[in-house]
């Protein structure tokens, strides 16, 4: 092998290595879940408002994590105190270092949500079931509170569906009134 061939191959290898290092590859695929499936898979479901977000370096590997503390307004399933803190991977720490995982929701202080959470991992992390699917934002218009996760709220399968009809907003099939939504979820969680 002559020196020109060697340099050409080495240059090609370096270009591939640099491209691999500098490319931010992210893929999150989550199958669509019904409200019944979200309810069944969640260990904890609550309606609450965000009190604070704290970004930390977690554990001995220094993972960036966000601790979000909620005021629990209505405990729908599971056990929680008046306040509940969840730990999710990602966030932004002082100095500009950040880690953002596609699909992991971010919570705004003062905003309200209905959240479906699985059992925390062995490291204490717990993002909503189905990521964004198990995270419903609560909004209020003209004194009426509604929930939405941005996806179309569709008919739900299973025998429990008859017990839990969900009244959708006529002008917005991605939204339902908070009280109807919570009643539907409670029906799914009762055996």
Secondary structure, 3 states (H helix, E strand, C coil): CCHHHHHHHHHHHHHHHHHHHHCCCCCCCCCCCCHHHHHHHCCEEEEEEEEEEEEEEECCCCEEEEEEEEEEEEEEECCCCCEEEEEEECEECCCCCEECCCCCCCCCCCCEEEEEECCCCCCCECCECCHHHHEEEEEEECCEEEEECCCCCCCCCCHHHHHCCCCEECCEEEEEEHHHHHHHHHHHHCC
